[in-house]
């Protein structure tokens, strides 16, 4: 099938950011006298900030402080985040007629700061962050908002992500899901995938 639009998650899909995320969260959690284990990193990595805080036992009333500290510490680690091999080539080689976008659980400040270094960002027809809708993934609203803004029907869009949350988002939105195997949790049980992409350039086979 040829799609009119492809929406991408960022963390674990476009960027290999989990090592930096684990380092930053470990530092921020230490300020709360809390540990941050590898299991915590795996569980919270795909979550929006509010969801991660709840999972880690941080009070919702601390959101502003927690988010400010996370963004401040992360600002020193953007250089540790890299694109997965093949992402740049993929985005250069996709047909110009295909509308591209981002649907992420990152806050807009974090998304803008972390992604500004990449030349492909101006190609994104739409970007939806955690600040742009009242509900977060795995609710379908962020994804549906993105494709609505570019006037594409769900049946004509593909969502590429690495997590169960991304898969659930696509299923709830009636959008085909492409699993980014290169960034997925190897222990996750994915059941609702239209495609399993072993590497980014595999997506080109759809066109």
N, C-alpha and C positions, 0 to 999 in steps of 0.2 A: 504493500500500500504506500502511496505517496502522500505525505502529510503537508498541510499548509503551514504548520507551526510546530516548533520544538521548544519546550520549556525545560530548563535545566535547574536542578538543585546546585548549590555551590559546594558546600563542605562534603568531601568524600566523593564528589562527582566531577566538578571542575578542578578543585584544588585539594591537594594532599595536606590538609590542615589539622588532622587529629593530633599529631605530635605537639604542635604549637598549642593547640587547645588544651591538651592535658597538662602541659607545663604552666600555662596561664591560670587555669582553674585550680591547680594545686597551690599556686602562690596565693590566689585570692581566698581560697578556702582556709589556708593556714591563718589568715587574718581573723577568721571566725573560729579558730581553734578546732577545725574539722579536717580530717584526712580526706584524701581524694585518691581512690584506688583505680587500678586499671579497669575493673568492672564498672566503676562509676563513670569513667571516661567513655567506655563503650555505650553505656546506657543513656547518658545525657547528651552525647555528641550530636544526635539529630534533633534534639529538643529546642524549642524556643526558651528564652531565658527564664520566663515564669515557670515553665514546666520543669526545667532543670533545678531551679531553686526549690520547688516543692519536693522533688525527688531527693534532694540533698538535705532537706530539713531546714532550709533558710526561710525565715518568715517573709511573707509577701510584703509586709510593711517596710522591709529592707531593700525593696527592689531598686529604688533610685541609687542608693549607695552601692549596692552590689554591682549593678550595671555600670556605674561610673568607674568603679575599681577595675572591673573586667576590661572595659574599653581602654583605660589608661595603661594597664599592664600589657594588653594585646598590642598596643601601639608600638611597643618595643620588640615585637616578635613577628611583624608582618614579613620581614626578610626571611623568616624560617618557613614560610608557606610557599609552596611551589605548585605550579600547574602539573597535572598528570601528563606524562608523555602522550603526545597525539592530540591533545585538546586544541592547541593552536592550529594545527593542520586541519583538524576537523572543521573548525569554525571558518577557516579560509576556503574550504572546498565544498561546503554545503551550497546547494543552489541558492542564488540570490533571491529567488521567489519565495523561499521558506522564511517565515518570520521567526525570529529567535527571541527568547526571553529567559528571565530568571525568576524562580519562585523559591524563596529561602526563608528560614527561620531566624536569620541574622537580623539585627536591628539595622535601619538604614545607614546610620553613621558608620557602623562596622562594615557594612557592605561597600559603601562608597570609599572608605579609607583603604580597605583591603584589596579592592578590585581596581582602583584607579590606575594602577601601574600597567594594566593589560590593555593592549591596543584594540582588542575586540569589543570592549564595552560599548563603544558608540554603535555597534551593530545590533545591540539588544533593542528590540522594538518596545519591550516592556520589562520592568523590574518590579517585583512585588516583595517587600520585606515584611518583617514582623510588625512594623509600624503602620502598615498600609491597610490592614483589615482587622476587624474586631476579633476574629478567630484565627487560630494558627493550624498548620498541618498537625495531625492528619485530617482535620476538617477540610472539606473540599473548597471552602470559600477562597483561600488565596489563589489556588490554581484556576478556579472558575473566573475570578476577577481578572487574572492575567489574560486569559484567552478572550474574555469578553471585551477587554480594552483594545484588542487588536482585531476584533470582529471575526473571530474564527469559532466555528462550532466545536464542541468537545470531541465529536467523532472524527474531526480532521486535525486533531492535535495529538502530540506525543509528549509525555513527561518522562524525562530521564533523571533517575535518582539512584541512590545507593542503599537506602534504608527501608525498613518495614514501614516507617511513617510515610515515606514518599510513596510506597506501593499502595498503602491504604488511602492516601490522598487521591491518587489517580483513580482507584476503584470507586471511591465515593463520588468523584466528579464524572464518571463514565468516560475517562480519558485513557487511552492505551498507555501502558507503563513499560519503559525500557530500563532494565536493571543494569546499572554501572557495576559490573562484576569487579572491576579493578579497585573499587573503593568500598565494597560491601563488607559487612561483618560476616566472616566465613561460617559462623554458627547460626546465622539467621535462616529461618525457614520461609523462603519466598514462594508464594503459591499463586499470585495473581499477576504474572508477568506476561506481556505479549512478546517480549524479546529479552534475551540475556546477551548483553554486549560484553565480550571479553576484553576489548580494547576500544578506545574512542572511535577509531577509524572504521570500526564495524558498522557504525550508524550510517555511513555513506552507502552501504549495500542496499538500503531502503530506497535509494534514489538512482 
